[in-house]
């Protein structure tokens, strides 16, 4: 489409004002950019600014990330932009491409842009955007996230690539994402998430896969993150990974992020919980993903979830009750580590609204089915698996009469992909060093 046509179409689509909420509800415009404002940030032409002392001093309980002092320059910036239907808009969805530990040799770019964006299924950091519904339905878009160690990670097989897409008040959203402690302001997140492909390993190997919703709020002078895991699998020293259990409500980590130009500066306190444990510990259920081909439609009340995690003591300062708490970010991500493993997901129908506020999409976003982008993504990962002897032997088609996912629901459910059916839906996990450590 010519630029004039894009401009005309963008004028017809809704653009949110600088108020609480997503700037692009339901992903109508689909403009995407990576973290840094300057396209050459983190290169020799424009070094990073590393600020010390860090948010969390050495010796802090639960500290996973020390106060790194460098490097401040990298070979290239790995900046990426998808113009969508609003190429001249200052607003955008935020794409993070981080490969931990970020100072490791092999990372060609700065933190959150550690590796180049790849076509989904053709590299480590696979990200794509495709129409979820046709122009006749109003043109809604979806995000494809494909993390792959079926492709060589230049920082090694046990690096921890972290790939996410979302909205951040300080980087592209144009205002706060929402507010806690005020029922009339947005804090209930609605979305659809599909598990397209899973390539796992065996219990005798170290590997972790996870797909999650994560958010950032601020109180007590610090960013407070939460990670709600919608899918997770993996083993460490022969034991399944878990983030929470029926008797343990979650885990806490603290990490430093001293990069002044990054949206995640200066770091955060992070609380983790598995979706299958929210009913036990928080009193509300969260739909979770268990096998390729499955889709969930989730409504997550971040007010209730933050309050639950705070009441369980997962933050060093309890969340206030009587003052508004700014919600500065809501994102969806994948993370993994291990040899010859991969995870592909798709997210769409994204919105955030006040409690009791009606869905404003006006179309049936639950009717979205896998399209050509999903097919290409899954087939590319399958081809990469077949080309690797270890992956091919682990992910051979199941015996006759045993299926992986639901083949009727699209290409992501093709037999031969790893599933959790041998462990059952109540399988437990322990947390990998997430989110950016």
Secondary structure as UniProt FT lines:
FT   HELIX           3..12
FT   TURN            23..26
FT   STRAND          32..33
FT   TURN            39..42
FT   TURN            44..45
FT   TURN            58..59
FT   TURN            61..62
FT   STRAND          63..65
FT   STRAND          81..82
FT   TURN            84..85
FT   TURN            87..88
FT   STRAND          93..100
FT   TURN            102..103
FT   TURN            105..106
FT   TURN            111..112
FT   TURN            120..121
FT   STRAND          125..131
FT   HELIX           135..137
FT   STRAND          141..148
FT   TURN            154..155
FT   TURN            157..158
FT   STRAND          160..168
FT   TURN            169..172
FT   STRAND          178..180
FT   TURN            183..184
FT   STRAND          188..199
FT   TURN            203..204
FT   STRAND          207..219
FT   TURN            220..221
FT   STRAND          222..236
FT   TURN            237..238
FT   STRAND          239..240
FT   STRAND          251..257
FT   TURN            260..261
FT   TURN            263..265
FT   STRAND          266..274
FT   HELIX           275..277
FT   HELIX           278..282
FT   TURN            292..293
FT   STRAND          295..301
FT   HELIX           302..311
FT   TURN            312..313
FT   STRAND          325..338
FT   TURN            339..340
FT   STRAND          342..353
FT   TURN            355..356
FT   HELIX           365..367
FT   HELIX           372..386
FT   HELIX           389..394
FT   TURN            400..401
FT   HELIX           407..409
FT   HELIX           411..413
FT   TURN            415..416
FT   TURN            421..423
FT   TURN            425..426
FT   TURN            434..436
//
